[in-house]
Amino acid sequence: MLAKKENEMRALALKLYEINAFKFGDFKMKVGINSPVYFDLRVIVSFPEVMDQVSNLISDYVRENNLQCKHVCGVPYTALPIATIVSVRENIPMLVRRKEAKSYGTKKLIEGLYNAGDTCLIVEDVVTSGSSVLDTVKDLQKEGIVVNDAVVVVDREQGGHANIGKHSVRMHSLFTLSYLLNVLKEAGKIQQETVDSVAKYISGCQINSDGSFVDGPKKVVNEFARTKMTFESRSNLAKSEVAKDLFNLMASKKTNLCLAADLTDCEKILNVADVCGPYICILKTHIDIVENFNEDFVKNLVTLSKKHNFLIMEDRKFADIGNTVSMQYSQGLFKIAQWADLVTAHSISGQGILQGLKAGLVDAPKKRGVFLLGEMSSTGNLINEQYKEATTKLATNNADVDFVAGIVCQSADCFAFPGLLQLTPGVKIDESGDKLGQQYQSPEFIVQEKGADIAVVGRGILEAKCIEKAAVLYRDRLWAAYSDRVAK
């Protein structure tokens, strides 16, 4: 029985990681500090089977540990659906605590039928300092309700257990952060250095219920800040297999240069790929502008990519409904899915864009990925902050995150997750723009100030007197800028 329960716990831990319910990066917490690990259990409402598993485990815990209570109350808002399922499953009446009292009607803060002296079990998703649980305890106690126990899904082990205990409430957890990390390590999802980095952070960041540090003010160093990590370290956190390969390719080849081969002739593209291939990590194409496209061209381009160890990105910028995108990706004249390791896409149609692309891989190699467009380098473009945020959310919070390799953007604050790559266009050494609205930045500025992991260079190389020397120059300056960035 114990072995069966342990297997269920481990399977759920891996599932939570798979659906991105917790992730690694540089995240601002409620208590005001940045954390290398973030739990977002709100996503489980989109996965009924996970909701069922979590609620089952809480119900089992309540019964097995004989936690007596007349009511159950979920801390608003993430824990409310979990508490509701537990209430129905265990036939325990539920109470609902509002975060603020209504300004009309009964103006009640606690909804439900209860009497002074009744006992209530609190259900919470994640505990850091324990302040949210204690806020709920306080509001329940104002109504004369007795709280003896709180069951939480994840204990971050940063002081919450002790803080809640000081108020005579026993905190029980399904998972501790250290348990989750060990499960991921044993399953090969993360490396020991990740476990050690998080453990170091947690041990140095014990927090009181008011958000202050237990040992007084201190400077918190998060080793998972995206722009400070090496490509090798970040490869361990990538959900996308293509992103993992690209991180390692860049590290071994010492290049973060993407060459935009925006040419209209097959032979010219192949020549550029052969000459510049040793110095790039990605060759980017616009296949629909190629005037003499043919199958031999694709075969030769793939051969060159293997010869010189670079990936091929088709800058198609897919933007239609899922079914149309699937056909554009896999069918027609170009059959992009067959030869392009990466493609670009707008997030305008939501998750359907990812589902459509993945559906196009039925008869194609499975190791494929997409870069979502979060920002553009042209003046007057219509992308705003809301669209950028929605794009970042799509890239990190959905069931298809394993297909997203990165985001095309212009700023380091576009996303925090180090397992994604930032691809930034508009790099040129000598000019600040062109007559059609393109804006250029230097290699150093784009990498160190704007946070680019990979910089896209087109005309700066293609229009040079010697494209090979130009490719070498851009590679060296971009790699030096990255090396300086992670060394600081």
C-alpha atoms as one frame of an Amber mdcrd trajectory, in Angstrom:
protein
   0.000   0.000   0.000   2.794   2.402   0.938   4.643   1.631  -2.290   1.496
   2.292  -4.294   0.953   5.661  -2.573   4.596   6.618  -3.136   4.272   5.799
  -6.841   1.127   7.942  -7.038   2.938  10.832  -5.368   5.924  10.601  -7.692
   3.714  10.349 -10.778   1.773  13.435  -9.696   4.992  15.356  -9.016   6.199
  14.630 -12.558   2.796  15.537 -13.982   2.853  18.900 -12.207   6.245  19.599
 -13.785   5.012  18.450 -17.189   2.041  20.837 -17.178   4.267  23.692 -15.951
   2.595  23.982 -12.576   6.057  24.718 -11.276   9.021  26.126 -13.111  12.508
  27.525 -12.648  13.667  31.068 -13.363  13.653  34.500 -11.717  10.226  35.193
 -10.211   9.059  38.041  -7.967   7.241  36.593  -4.956   4.416  37.968  -2.821
   6.870  38.491   0.036   8.908  40.865  -2.154  11.952  38.742  -3.040  12.848
  36.917  -6.213  12.747  33.137  -6.236  14.429  30.568  -8.496  11.364  28.328
  -8.403   7.718  29.262  -8.835   4.571  27.230  -8.251   1.500  28.148 -10.251
  -1.064  25.535  -9.306  -3.806  27.627 -10.901  -3.079  25.777 -14.140  -4.423
  22.512 -12.731  -8.003  23.692 -13.302  -7.309  23.014 -16.986  -6.317  19.419
 -16.223  -9.261  17.588 -14.597  -7.252  14.428 -14.041  -4.641  16.404 -12.061
  -7.341  18.166 -10.048  -8.778  14.760  -9.268  -5.403  13.357  -8.189  -4.589
  16.318  -5.938  -8.042  16.304  -4.331  -7.863  12.517  -3.848  -4.555  12.794
  -2.035  -5.893  15.505   0.275  -9.022  13.462   1.000  -6.899  10.392   1.746
  -4.636  12.446   4.008  -7.587  13.808   5.996  -8.994  10.315   6.560  -5.694
   8.535   7.214  -4.605  11.147   9.748  -8.056  11.466  11.329  -8.219  15.245
  10.920 -11.534  16.060  12.547 -13.464  19.009  11.174 -17.027  20.135  10.618
 -16.180  22.377   7.661 -13.526  22.767   4.976 -12.368  26.129   3.619 -10.034
  26.800   0.685  -7.697  29.802   0.823  -8.810  32.107  -2.000  -8.460  31.694
  -4.833  -6.375  28.815  -6.180  -7.335  26.383  -3.420 -11.091  26.963  -3.794
 -11.719  24.329  -6.510  -9.571  21.797  -4.642 -11.448  22.426  -1.404 -14.764
  22.121  -3.260 -13.906  18.661  -4.567 -12.707  17.553  -1.126 -15.922  18.870
   0.394 -18.105  16.909  -2.012 -15.979  13.763  -1.868 -15.816  13.631   1.944
 -19.318  15.051   2.495 -17.906  17.885   4.614 -19.800  21.209   4.415 -17.741
  23.970   2.853 -17.140  27.554   3.915 -16.018  30.235   1.474 -13.817  33.053
   2.697 -13.926  36.242   0.674 -10.753  38.278   0.324 -12.817  41.359   1.016
 -16.292  41.790   2.463 -19.124  42.737   0.120 -20.189  46.377   0.263 -23.837
  45.367  -0.208 -26.298  42.725   0.969 -25.156  40.818   4.060 -21.597  42.182
   3.734 -20.322  38.810   4.998 -16.670  37.787   4.790 -17.359  34.086   5.452
 -20.075  32.419   3.353 -21.841  29.253   4.485 -23.810  27.941   7.442 -21.823
  27.615  10.667 -21.938  28.143  14.414 -19.419  29.533  16.829 -17.234  26.682
  18.066 -17.390  24.746  14.785 -14.084  23.352  13.539 -12.762  24.046  10.038
  -9.972  22.469   7.987  -8.083  24.898   5.735  -6.905  23.805   2.282  -4.122
  25.757   0.522  -2.108  25.228  -2.652   1.372  26.594  -1.840   2.851  27.934
   1.400   5.919  30.168   1.603   5.669  32.346   4.718   2.189  31.073   5.620
   0.646  34.562   5.592  -2.285  33.616   3.323  -3.223  30.683   5.550  -2.955
  32.878   8.629  -5.167  35.544   7.032  -7.823  32.869   6.509  -7.368  31.591
  10.073  -7.844  35.113  11.423 -11.057  35.726   9.462 -12.502  32.368  10.505
 -11.611  32.941  14.139 -13.385  36.307  14.072 -16.565  34.309  13.444 -15.831
  32.011  16.370 -14.710  29.132  14.141 -11.915  26.906  15.451  -9.017  26.040
  13.144  -6.714  23.221  14.198  -5.311  21.984  10.877  -4.332  23.181   7.415
  -3.474  20.844   4.536  -1.349  22.310   1.722  -0.292  20.844  -1.588   3.270
  22.235  -1.564   5.389  23.483   1.319   8.240  25.624  -0.019  10.072  25.031
   3.289  10.773  28.725   3.836   9.276  29.070   7.298   5.559  28.684   6.665
   5.229  25.501   8.710   6.736  27.128  11.818   4.916  30.432  11.330   1.535
  28.720  11.113   2.383  26.503  14.083   2.982  29.576  16.250  -0.745  30.269
  15.933  -1.665  26.786  17.225  -2.497  25.471  13.754  -0.887  22.256  12.517
   0.256  22.466   8.895   0.314  19.254   6.846   1.759  19.088   3.320   1.417
  16.600   0.477   4.735  17.686  -1.009   7.778  19.557   0.198   9.949  21.459
  -2.239  12.939  19.212  -1.500  10.845  16.100  -2.241   9.712  17.500  -5.595
  13.263  18.428  -6.565  14.557  14.952  -5.744  11.782  13.299  -7.769  12.657
  15.464 -10.776  16.357  14.736 -10.407  15.825  10.989 -10.158  13.588  11.122
 -13.232  16.297  12.964 -15.198  14.232  16.158 -15.555  16.739  18.384 -13.753
  20.381  18.103 -12.744  21.972  18.009  -9.300  23.234  21.584  -9.730  19.612
  22.733  -9.986  18.726  20.922  -6.772  21.756  22.416  -5.028  21.046  25.961
  -6.262  17.451  25.900  -5.057  18.437  24.308  -1.735  21.028  27.041  -1.195
  18.447  29.718  -1.923  15.795  28.211   0.345  18.170  27.747   3.285  19.232
  31.379   3.013  15.692  32.731   2.649  13.713  31.717   5.712  10.815  34.129
   6.086   8.613  35.347   8.936   4.859  35.573   8.465   5.142  39.343   7.925
   7.497  38.812   4.978  10.719  39.784   6.775  13.755  37.532   6.841  14.239
  35.360   9.912  17.877  36.445  10.284  17.335  40.069   9.323  17.767  41.948
   5.997  20.023  40.355   3.431  20.833  40.479  -0.243  19.235  37.557  -2.064
  21.143  36.144  -5.018  19.061  34.073  -7.396  21.316  31.803  -9.417  18.496
  31.181 -11.906  18.329  34.702 -13.338  18.021  33.908 -17.061  20.581  36.340
 -18.455  23.195  35.336 -15.867  23.080  31.607 -16.564  25.252  29.762 -19.061
  23.699  28.007 -22.039  24.874  24.666 -20.640  23.006  25.225 -17.369  19.896
  26.434 -19.121  19.767  23.380 -21.356  18.989  21.323 -18.239  15.827  23.356
 -17.654  14.474  23.439 -21.213  11.155  21.656 -21.803  11.673  21.628 -25.583
  14.061  18.986 -26.930  15.029  21.315 -29.791  15.837  24.060 -27.292  18.033
  21.615 -25.338  19.899  20.737 -28.537  20.271  24.390 -29.492  21.632  25.414
 -26.085  24.244  22.664 -26.269  25.052  23.399 -29.919  25.696  27.049 -29.080
  27.854  26.164 -26.092  29.985  23.618 -27.944  30.306  25.668 -31.121  30.679
  28.986 -29.258  28.257  30.903 -31.414  24.936  32.651 -30.816  24.671  34.021
 -34.345  21.595  33.417 -36.480  22.106  34.274 -40.153  19.024  35.539 -41.979
  19.513  34.183 -45.497  16.848  36.433 -47.043  17.796  35.637 -50.632  15.653
  34.642 -53.611  17.964  32.173 -55.353  18.598  28.594 -54.197  22.251  28.516
 -55.174  22.990  31.779 -53.401  21.377  30.508 -50.199  23.329  27.250 -50.367
  26.560  29.136 -50.963  25.944  31.391 -47.975  25.063  28.361 -45.845  28.258
  26.572 -46.841  30.549  29.569 -46.352  28.999  30.879 -43.128  27.790  27.555
 -41.694  30.830  27.020 -39.445  30.110  30.277 -37.611  26.345  30.172 -37.007
  23.911  28.298 -34.779  20.841  28.916 -36.976  20.258  29.637 -40.654  16.967
  31.486 -41.085  15.047  31.342 -44.349  12.012  32.989 -45.944  11.176  30.111
 -48.232   8.243  31.808 -49.974  10.538  34.434 -51.541  12.762  31.784 -53.172
  12.044  31.946 -56.901  13.485  28.596 -57.967  12.555  26.406 -55.005  12.939
  22.640 -55.575  13.348  19.442 -53.542  17.074  19.183 -54.252  17.561  22.600
 -52.642  15.977  21.362 -49.413  18.034  18.161 -49.425  21.254  20.111 -49.989
  20.390  22.637 -47.269  19.735  19.870 -44.739  23.030  18.227 -45.737  24.878
  21.493 -45.094  23.163  21.930 -41.732  24.494  18.548 -40.644  27.924  19.194
 -42.124  28.369  22.501 -40.295  26.184  21.734 -37.259  23.522  24.438 -37.402
  19.723  24.366 -37.223  17.355  25.581 -39.926  14.620  28.050 -39.057  11.849
  28.915 -41.510  10.650  32.391 -40.615   7.105  31.684 -41.789   5.375  33.617
 -38.972   2.329  31.351 -38.930  -0.766  33.243 -37.791  -3.901  31.383 -38.876
  -6.311  28.957 -37.229  -4.910  25.590 -36.169  -6.196  23.537 -39.107  -4.867
  25.983 -41.712  -1.529  26.280 -39.927  -1.204  22.499 -39.832  -1.603  22.321
 -43.620   0.711  25.300 -44.245   3.338  23.610 -42.104   3.180  20.084 -43.458
   1.665  20.209 -46.937   1.803  22.207 -50.160   4.882  23.045 -52.179   7.288
  23.679 -49.298   6.433  20.923 -46.755   8.213  22.968 -44.086   7.809  20.408
 -41.307   9.989  17.953 -43.205  13.137  20.071 -43.185  12.905  23.069 -40.818
  14.025  22.397 -37.246  12.349  25.598 -36.120   9.621  27.932 -37.323   8.236
  31.260 -36.131   4.614  32.000 -35.308   2.385  34.765 -34.000   0.415  33.965
 -30.867  -2.663  35.804 -32.122  -4.751  32.630 -32.464  -3.764  31.353 -29.016
  -3.004  27.740 -28.211  -4.534  26.702 -31.526  -1.343  27.836 -33.250   0.714
  25.343 -31.220  -1.824  22.566 -31.588  -1.962  23.139 -35.344   1.805  22.995
 -35.719   2.090  19.848 -33.613  -0.677  18.245 -35.667   1.455  18.872 -38.757
   4.186  16.571 -37.442   2.304  13.339 -38.143   4.591  12.382 -41.039   7.561
  14.547 -40.079  10.476  14.292 -37.625   9.194  14.811 -34.082  12.103  16.948
 -32.858  10.748  20.292 -34.014  10.048  23.600 -32.272   8.630  27.091 -32.598
   9.652  30.611 -31.632   6.637  32.751 -30.744   6.730  36.438 -31.690   6.512
  38.595 -28.589   8.012  41.798 -29.992   9.213  43.164 -33.347  12.160  45.367
 -34.318  10.327  47.534 -36.874   9.128  51.026 -36.042   5.386  51.517 -35.711
   4.575  47.834 -35.143   1.271  47.225 -33.355   2.436  44.766 -30.698   1.714
  46.156 -27.212   2.500  45.093 -23.633  -0.729  43.113 -23.320   0.067  41.100
 -26.440   3.648  40.501 -25.269   2.441  39.255 -21.889  -0.114  36.972 -23.542
   2.615  35.547 -25.778   4.856  34.858 -22.786   1.979  33.155 -20.989   1.310
  30.974 -24.037   4.982  30.009 -24.173   5.123  28.968 -20.526   1.629  28.035
 -19.315  -0.043  25.478 -21.547   0.004  21.789 -22.380   2.247  22.316 -25.425
   5.213  24.057 -23.784   7.430  21.190 -24.923   7.031  22.528 -28.476   8.068
  26.126 -27.681  11.817  26.701 -28.015  11.780  30.423 -27.365  10.386  33.877
 -27.952  11.296  36.499 -30.551  11.569  39.723 -28.584  13.536  42.899 -27.984
  13.825  43.073 -24.198  15.290  41.029 -21.345  12.118  41.412 -19.272   9.973
  39.623 -21.866  10.163  36.331 -19.915  11.914  34.804 -16.895  12.031  31.084
 -17.684  15.685  30.199 -18.476  14.673  27.102 -20.427  13.431  29.330 -23.261
  15.670  31.173 -25.732  15.401  34.847 -26.638  15.854  35.440 -30.363  16.381
  39.095 -31.233  16.472  40.498 -34.784  17.781  43.888 -35.872  21.534  43.538
 -35.331  24.001  45.456 -37.471  27.355  46.977 -36.612  27.433  50.079 -38.809
  23.849  51.332 -39.248  20.934  52.354 -37.038  18.123  51.607 -39.480  16.898
  51.353 -43.056  14.329  53.224 -45.151  11.582  50.666 -44.420  11.469  51.049
 -40.654  13.934  48.381 -39.513  15.914  49.461 -36.453  19.416  48.113 -35.836
  21.420  47.726 -32.638  25.017  46.698 -31.953  25.856  43.087 -30.983  26.935
  44.169 -27.500  23.792  46.215 -26.824  21.432  43.519 -28.072  23.013  40.810
 -25.889  24.014  42.659 -22.728  21.289  45.297 -22.491  18.384  43.693 -24.340
  18.958  40.144 -23.108  19.276  38.405 -26.485  20.513  34.818 -26.409  20.602
  34.567 -30.187  20.995  37.594 -32.445  19.704  37.666 -36.018  21.995  39.243
 -38.601  21.059  39.517 -42.275  22.278  42.356 -44.440  25.235  43.044 -42.157
  26.692  39.776 -43.482  24.984  39.327 -46.851  26.002  42.790 -48.109  29.597
  42.556 -46.863  32.505  42.391 -49.327  33.506  39.082 -47.735  30.603  37.278
 -46.129  32.863  34.808 -44.321  34.874  37.534 -42.597  31.657  39.324 -41.698
  30.183  36.135 -40.217  33.337  35.595 -38.150  33.216  39.206 -36.914  29.580
  38.994 -35.836  30.087  35.580 -34.242  33.075  36.789 -32.222  31.442  39.996
 -30.999  28.159  38.302 -30.105  29.876  35.463 -28.260  32.154  37.878 -26.394
  29.103  39.896 -25.360  27.388  36.753 -24.056  30.542  35.626 -22.226  30.840
  39.012 -20.528  27.141  38.922 -19.599  27.317  35.628 -17.720  30.683  36.469
 -16.142  29.434  39.590 -14.343
